[in-house]
């Protein structure tokens, strides 16, 4: 069963910064590249990681779902990295 987390207080601007950071720092590919719903795919040394992004603009809520990850990559490491990136992008406003 996929693991899902929701984050409140996320504006479209913050989401855009998160995606740009992911592209620049980790080579993450987003499909589609823009918009409130997309799938992020990245290659790690352990294998492919896929995360679904769903942004509810009206509520300011971002829901992330781990669709696929390498079995050797700890889920907690992914969630910590995503949380830290979100906080970094919040502060850049």
ABEGO torsion letter per residue (X at the ends): XBBBBBBBGBBAAAAAAAAAAAAAAAGBBBOBABEABBBBBBBBAAEBBBBBBBBBAAAGBBBBBBABBBAABBAAAAAAAAAAAAAAAAAAX
